[in-house]
Amino acid sequence: MYDAQELLATIDADTLPILVLFGLAMVCQTVAMVTAVRISAREQVISIPLFCTFFWFAHDVGYVVRFHEWFVTYDHWFLKCFWVGLFSAMALELVFFAQAIRYGRGEYLPQATPLQFALLVAGGAVAWIVGWEFFRRLVDDPLYQAGAALTLFVLPMAGGAQLLRRRSMVGQSVTVWAAFTAMVPLWWSVTVYYYGDGFRSWQYVTLGVVAFAMFLVVTTFMARARGTSNPSARRLERVAASAD
């Protein structure tokens, strides 16, 4: 999809705007993920859909474990900064997994024992890592700059499905969705404007437009539904209690 050295040269040529825009994107990401952790702990349900946690973790851990490649082989400031951002994301995703194991069994598989559900989640994480590594090889994404778009694209679809299935605002927050929504124009503005032709295909641009539209729909729904009473919000509590 792109040549690694050419992309790094492009980044060096436009360091300030890329650093500012990506820095803002990382702030939005951290705000969203920390808020999701807090909501999950308070309401004792999964906040970020488990599908997204699997996907994000597979992407992020693949980058983090290649420490030598970014800090020694390439030895480039941007890749080192990107590593710090993905390391913090991976750490929060491990918290998501811990919360999923603790709170998710009653919702997803109440007939399983806690150990069985924990092993299922761990096995799912391993399977996603294997799948992601194969996918990355297919798309030729040596610096992990293309795959990140998909990690954003899947959230409104999985999050919307979770809302419809639960029929409840439980585990959700306008702050989480607004922060992730803001990440989309920040990410796509850098990659489309600065990264070159590999990121200017109609498919990539359309992916960003559709992702932003989906995020706007879900975020607007959250904002309008905020504070409304919904009797079904207690449904998950009853399911979790029945599983204990």
Summary of the structure (lengths in Angstrom):
residues: 244
radius of gyration: 18.7
end to end distance: 49.4
largest distance: 58.9
contacts: 765
relative contact order: 0.16
helix: 82%
strand: 0%
